[in-house]
Amino acid sequence: MVLQLLSFMATSSSGSRSVSYTQPVNPIINETGKFHVRQFMGNSFLLKPMNYGSRKLHFQQASFTKKVEETAKSENEEGKPMFKWVEIGPHITEAQRQAISKLSPKLTKRCKALMRQLICFSPHKASLSDLLAAWVRTMKPRRADWLAVLKELKTMDHPFYLQVAELALLEETFEANIRDYTKIIHGYGKQNRLKDAEKMLSAMKTKPGIL
């Protein structure tokens, strides 16, 4: 067993401390069969190869802060993972594949992209509002695109139709008007969801410029 070698160097001017050591526990060996030195510089950690042979390996300092920031940005205010826009791949169910194949050929590319996401969407992985927000950021839809998507969802009798329609009211690109509210109210009424219909009616009355 290789004896553990500890070496401490303190610099009084900077107040930082450098600790270098080699250890026999799970050592990292380079192409010359020599040990690497694990070196701590302040709050950073890096692997620095020792020049024991003709070949040298180079390591960059690990950036932990960036990873933490990316993790924070990937979560919404509720602490749930935010939706990341990734095109639907081949690993989907047969039912989903069939539904996608039946989409109207008149839909624009951005509308088809959202419809594929909605058909394959799982509420356990992200929220529907995050999905729509990602679509707005990525595809920059217009009101005509929203209406085309809602029409397709209604034609399919998709369970997300009214929910998407209600969330669309919050988007500036949708440019909501009174008819958009009444469609949702009638939809809730047909499903005997009277409380939801009353809630939407109240929202319509308080919305500036609608009535």
PyMOL commands that set and color helices and strands:
alter all, ss='L'
color gray80, all
select helices_A, chain A and resi 64-73+94-101+109-119+128-139+143-156+161-168+172-174+178-190+194-206
alter helices_A, ss='H'
color red, helices_A
select strands_A, chain A and resi 5-10+17-22+36-41+44-49
alter strands_A, ss='S'
color yellow, strands_A
deselect
rebuild
show_as cartoon
